[in-house]
Amino acid sequence: MSLKQTLACFPLTQRGAGTPLKTDAKRNLLIYARERTVVIRDIVPTGGQPIQVQLYTQHTCTVTAVAMAPNGCWMATGDERGVVRIWACDHPDQRMKKEEPYYMLGGKVLDLAWNGESNRLAVVGEGQPPAKVIMWDSGNSVGDMSGHTKKVNAGAFRQWRPFRIATAGEDKRARLRRERATSRVRFYEGPPFKASKERPMLASKEGDLTTHSNFANTVRYSPDDSKVLSASNDMTVALFDGKDGAPLKAAKVHAGTIYAAEWSPDGKCIATASGDKSVKILDDGLATMKEVKLCAGAKPDAGDMQVGCVWATAGVVSYSLGSDLSIIDPESGAVTATQVVAHPPLPPMVPEPTLPYPPWYPNPPSPSPGYPRPPSPTPTVPEPRRWGTTSRCRRCCGPRTG
C-alpha cells in the first residue's frame, strides 16, 4: 500500500444521523461541508491530474446543508443558525448574489433543493415553520409550506413544470383513523406553493395513517420527475408518483436505519446506505439487485455504518461513520476505490512545558493528549491572628486590657 494523494478534509459524522453528500448536475463532483468549510472536489483523479478542490469559508458557524444549482454557477449553503448564502462557485472571487445572506429558519438548515430553472430554492430544517421556498435572487417567499409539526430532514424539488416539492420529516403518526394524520412525507404544489391533499401511504391493522412508521430521513425525485422516493428509520423505501403524490409501492429493504438514498442517472435504479453496514442497489420496483457489505477491519464495528451516499459517474459513492469514502461499481457490486481519513497526529517526543496556574484562574487550559496536567499549587493558609502583637488602633479602640 502506498500513498497516492493527500485529499481535502472529510465531513464529520455523528452516530444516529446521516451525513449529507451532494453532487452537481453532471455528477462529476462531490459536495459536502465540514464545520464552517464547504468542500467542492473531484471524486476521482481525471486524466492523471490530482483531485481538484474548491473551498468556501465565509460562514460564521457550522455549515449543515449544501446544494449546487443545476446551471452549475451558483451554490446554496445553509448553517446551524438558519442562515442561507448563495454564492458563485464558478468564479474565483466566490461573490454572493446579495451582499447580505438570507435569514431563513429559526433553527438549523438540514437540506436545500433547487428547481430545474435555478431560480427557486427550497429550504428545510428546524424552526417554525420548518420549510420555506424562496426566489434565489431576492429571498422573497413563494408560498406557504406549513403542515409539518417537527423538523424536516430533507426536501426535493420537481425539476420541471408542474413544480412540486416533497419533504421528509419527523412528524407524529395518527393512531386512529378519526384523528388527523400528520404524514411524514408531504407534497406541495405551486407556485405559489401550498400543501396538497395528504395521501397516507400505508394503513396498518392498528389504523396508523402514516407514510412511514418512523422518521423519514431522505426524499429524492427521479431524474425524469416521474417518481419520488423516501427512506426512513423503519428500514423501508417508499415510492410515490412525482406529479400528484399518489403512493406506488413500499418495501423493507434493509436490517437497519436507511440514512441516504439516491437515484441512478437513468432513473432505473436506486442506491441506499444503511446502518446495517451495507449499500444496496435496487431496481425501480424496489427489488434488490446488488448488496455490498462494507467492513474496514477484520470485524464489523459501528464505524462501518453507511451514513451517506450519492450516485456519480464514477459509481456509487458511500460514506461510513468511520469516515471511509467507498466508490462502488453498480454493475458488479465491487468496491473500486476507498479513500480514508488521515490518522490523528502522534504527540511529539519532547514533552511540552507545564506552567503553574494561580488558584483564582477560572479554567486552566487542558494540556495536549499525552501530557500530564500541571500540578495544582498548594493553597496558602493564613496564620492565626495574635491579639498581643497585632497592630491595634489605639486612637479608636484604646489599649487592649485583660
ABEGO torsion letter per residue (X at the ends): XBBABBBBBBBBBBBGBBBBBBBBAAGABBBBBBEABBBBBBABBBGGBBBBBBBBAABABBBABBBBBAAGABBBBBBAAGBBBBBBAABAAGBBABABBBBABABBBABBBBBAAGABBBBBEBEOBABBBBBAAAGBBAEBBBGBABBBABBBBBABOBBBBBBBBABBBBABAABBBBBABBBBBOOBBBBBBBBBABBBAAGBBBABABBBABBBBBAAGABBBBBBAAGBBBBBBAAAGBBABBBBABABBBABBBBBAAGABBBBBBAAGBBBBBBAAGBBABBBBBBABABBBAAABBABBBBBAAEBBBBBAAGBBBBBBAAAGBBABBBBBBBBBBBBABBBBBBBBBAABABBBBBBBGBBBBBBBBBBBBBBBBAAABBBBAAAAEBBBX
